[in-house]
Amino acid sequence: MWLNPHRDQVLQMAGYPATHVLAEPALRYAETAIEAYTGCVWGSTRTETIIIRLTSLAMTLLLPPDTQSVNTINGYPMPTGTNWVLTKDGLYRLEGGALVHWQPGHYAVELVRGRTQIPFAVLKAASLLANAYLNLSDAQRSQFEQASRGDISYRMRFSQLIAPEAETWLGVYRNAVGGALV
């Protein structure tokens, strides 16, 4: 759990002691909700390949906000004479110092993504989510576990957070690339 090093701080901000009997599930819930809502990797980095589909010329390839570096595109490293410039807006391509558009098509981008440093805003959102989770009744809390009844099986979706204020704290880290990924 990537929130474990911040356990005391998160639970203190949530208004609960670190020894609370449900502290572990509350932190697990906060982690799951934050990861699902932001689409980011927290507490570590990993290499993965994503497919991006462009339907028209684009100045940038939109990448997840936690992208640290780009290794290859379509299996090839950066060509000689080309520079890839990674910004918060995405990946720009420069050739001979001039900005070059990305052509329409599919791009398999191998990248390193994740954040090892957890910002205060994410810790604050975690505390709000942990507080909301700990304030739920047992019946309400069970919605976040895999449940089944006869032929019906369900699990609560994390597209909306149970603490709306947490969405404000996490907004800047939210992955807006979802629609561009194949």
Residue pairs with C-beta under 8 A, 6 or more apart in sequence:
1 27
1 28
1 31
1 43
2 31
2 42
2 43
2 44
2 118
3 10
3 27
3 30
3 31
3 43
3 118
3 126
4 27
6 118
6 123
6 126
7 18
7 23
7 27
8 18
9 123
9 127
10 27
10 30
10 123
10 126
10 127
10 130
11 17
11 18
11 20
11 23
11 26
11 27
11 127
11 130
12 18
12 127
13 123
13 124
13 127
14 26
14 127
14 128
14 130
14 131
14 134
15 131
16 23
16 26
16 130
16 131
16 134
17 23
20 26
20 134
22 133
22 134
23 130
25 133
25 141
26 129
26 130
26 133
26 134
27 126
27 130
29 129
29 130
29 133
29 144
30 125
30 126
30 127
30 129
30 130
30 133
31 42
31 126
32 158
33 129
33 158
33 161
33 162
33 166
34 42
34 122
34 125
34 126
34 129
34 166
34 170
35 41
35 42
36 158
36 159
37 158
37 159
37 161
37 166
37 167
37 170
37 174
38 65
38 170
38 173
38 174
38 175
39 64
39 174
39 175
39 177
39 178
40 64
40 65
40 66
40 113
40 114
40 115
40 173
40 175
41 66
41 113
41 114
41 115
42 114
42 115
42 118
42 122
43 114
43 115
43 116
43 118
44 114
44 116
45 68
45 112
45 113
45 114
45 115
45 116
46 112
46 113
46 114
47 71
47 110
47 111
47 112
48 110
48 111
48 113
49 108
49 109
49 110
49 111
50 63
50 64
50 108
50 109
50 111
50 181
51 106
51 107
51 108
51 109
51 181
51 182
52 61
52 62
52 63
52 106
52 107
52 109
52 177
52 180
52 181
52 182
53 105
53 106
53 107
53 180
53 181
53 182
54 61
54 102
54 103
54 104
54 105
54 106
54 107
54 180
55 104
56 104
57 101
57 102
57 103
57 104
58 101
58 102
59 92
59 99
59 101
59 102
60 87
60 89
60 90
60 91
60 92
60 102
61 90
61 91
61 102
61 107
61 109
62 89
62 90
62 176
62 177
62 180
63 70
63 86
63 90
63 91
63 109
63 111
63 177
64 111
64 113
64 175
64 177
65 88
65 173
65 174
65 175
65 176
65 177
66 113
66 114
66 115
66 173
66 175
67 86
67 111
67 112
67 113
68 111
68 112
68 113
68 114
69 86
69 111
69 112
70 78
70 84
70 86
70 91
70 109
70 110
70 111
71 77
71 110
71 111
71 112
72 108
72 109
72 110
73 84
73 107
73 108
73 109
73 110
74 107
74 108
75 108
75 110
78 84
81 95
81 96
82 93
82 94
82 95
82 100
83 93
83 94
83 95
84 91
84 92
84 93
84 94
85 91
85 92
85 93
85 94
86 92
91 109
92 99
93 99
93 100
93 102
94 100
106 182
119 173
121 169
121 170
121 172
121 173
122 169
122 170
122 173
124 166
124 169
125 161
125 163
125 166
125 169
125 170
126 166
128 163
128 165
128 166
128 169
129 161
129 162
129 163
129 166
131 163
132 162
132 163
132 166
133 141
133 144
133 162
136 162
143 156
144 155
144 156
145 155
146 153
146 155
147 153
147 154
147 155
148 154
160 167
161 167
161 170
